[in-house]
């Protein structure tokens, strides 16, 4: 049983990877099953929130769809995810859980690029928009509290705590949640490091849904 700590609140969540097309059959993407973001969506609905879930390509069913409390928009590229997020207004919490590709393809080919003997094509990348940073720039102060309350995520191969703290500063957001270890990809289990104004705190290894519920309880206290 979940306490209705988010009754009347609206929560925006990005989840899953993005896919950047090189041509109609090829592309680059990031590792992300979407499970953590979808678990947060479920936990938010359980806590009484209305949820807008913006999902990159992933194979997951919309949680608690029958409640009508969750609207889902499917997107492919980071650009599309960015547009979908900017299209939304008036939410209380933003969880940027998506593993957004840092670079898109400058000029994706409309036709499949044919092999040219042994030569490999060179592909030009362009920086994708930073979705979380753009939302963070719109944050207002509402009754002494940041609105919307932005939560960023970090998956790092080294120095998780330092990187998470650096992201928090760089993006000017109150909370960054780090994934401890690499086994999180695709797994139902995870372990988190929450970095906020009080420093950092571990949430012990558990099912992603259990972690999501703990995270929702934590964030509900902040808003
Ligand atoms: O910028 P960096 O990758 O260090 O930070 C990761 C956090 O920023 C995650 O919460 C991720 O969802 C978000 N992000 C984003 N748009 C990007 C890159 C990262 O929203 N283009």
Boltz pocket constraint, residues with backbone or C-beta under 6 A from the ligand:
constraints:
  - pocket:
      binder: B
      contacts: [[A, 14], [A, 78], [A, 96], [A, 97], [A, 98], [A, 99], [A, 100], [A, 101], [A, 102], [A, 128], [A, 129], [A, 130], [A, 131], [A, 132], [A, 133], [A, 151], [A, 152], [A, 153], [A, 154], [A, 167]]
      max_distance: 6.0
